[in-house]
Amino acid sequence: MILYFSGTGNSRFVAQQLATLTSDEATAVSLSVPYSPLTLSPTGRVDCLGIIFPVHAWGMPLALERYIKNTDFSRFNFTYIYTVCTCGDDVGTCATDIRKHLRQKGWILDCMWSVQMPNTYVAFPFFDTDSPELVRMKLERAHSRLHHIAEAINQRKRGLYDVHPGRFPWIKSHVLRPLFNRFLLGDKSARADGTCTHCKTCVNVCPLHNIALNGSGFPEWKGQCTTCLACYHNCPHHSIEFSRFCHRKGQYTFLRAQAKLSSTPSHPR
Ligand SMILES: Cc1cc2nc3c(=O)[nH]c(=O)nc-3n(C[C@H](O)[C@H](O)[C@H](O)COP(=O)(O)O)c2cc1C
């Protein structure tokens, strides 16, 4: 059983690829509170749990952390548990923190991997989407890394924590992350400008069902946001601002990048 959360599609892609390569089934978790019960198709493997997510502020997205804590998995008997996180750059002490977090559920994390994917965080100065060349490079590398990860999963390897912590990992996960979660997480500053055409794309793509159109047809955020930026990146008119720092910065979704990649030949090496 593979459970995943994804804002802009990177982690969905990873989950779907790994499902194919490990003969498993990927299910998107519903993070809207109250949590909907886990429904599984009979084809999903229930001895093995994979959790796939984007790194948010050098850790697991808070909404996913709460989901795992509050969901009752007692009817499953997992004999193998792994996580794969996707990140733009690095993950801090995410691996150690998640192992501790899962231990509170009585779970032992057998393996964890990070996969570098195109960056989606744009709501702070100096953060923007990657250049087209970097997007291409990251996606090409991700494909071969996923084969390597799937092989380890199929062999039920244990004790492998192959993540990229980056520089000053403890400071990132234990000083900057709490500050991020305290001051930058959520939808307090989210708004659509006058270019909004009331198309409802933001409503439809929000994985937390946290957006509705108000009486004037503009999106309103309902306070449950986990800042995945799906609304910002998917808006066809680039009308959404998530903070005053992300005005007209780049937009990225996995599906658009993949389509672009398959329509342009790669550079000769
Ligand atoms: C709120 C937020 C915080 C992020 N924090 C980090 C981070 O700490 N380290 C990192 O390398 N990438 C970070 N990223 C980038 C994402 O982890 C990365 O682009 C991921 O692949 C997005 O996955 P998704 O398309 O499944 O949502 C962040 C993105 C968002 C939206």
The ligand as a Gaussian input file, in Angstrom:
#p B3LYP/6-31G(d) Opt

LIG

0 1
 C        5.696000      24.984000       1.617000
 C        6.836000      24.327000       0.912000
 C        8.003000      24.087000       1.606000
 C        9.077000      23.459000       0.969000
 N       10.209000      23.188000       1.696000
 C       11.243000      22.551000       1.107000
 C       12.405000      22.217000       1.859000
 O       12.502000      22.439000       3.059000
 N       13.429000      21.618000       1.215000
 C       13.381000      21.334000      -0.123000
 O       14.355000      20.821000      -0.668000
 N       12.260000      21.601000      -0.860000
 C       11.198000      22.203000      -0.267000
 N       10.063000      22.471000      -0.995000
 C        9.984000      22.013000      -2.394000
 C        9.167000      20.724000      -2.505000
 O        9.494000      19.815000      -1.476000
 C        9.374000      20.022000      -3.836000
 O        9.268000      20.883000      -4.890000
 C        8.407000      18.853000      -3.954000
 O        8.869000      17.971000      -4.946000
 C        6.980000      19.267000      -4.296000
 O        6.190000      18.096000      -4.361000
 P        4.685000      18.044000      -4.843000
 O        4.681000      18.482000      -6.293000
 O        4.300000      16.621000      -4.704000
 O        3.889000      18.960000      -3.983000
 C        8.977000      23.088000      -0.385000
 C        7.790000      23.342000      -1.083000
 C        6.718000      23.945000      -0.445000
 C        5.458000      24.203000      -1.215000

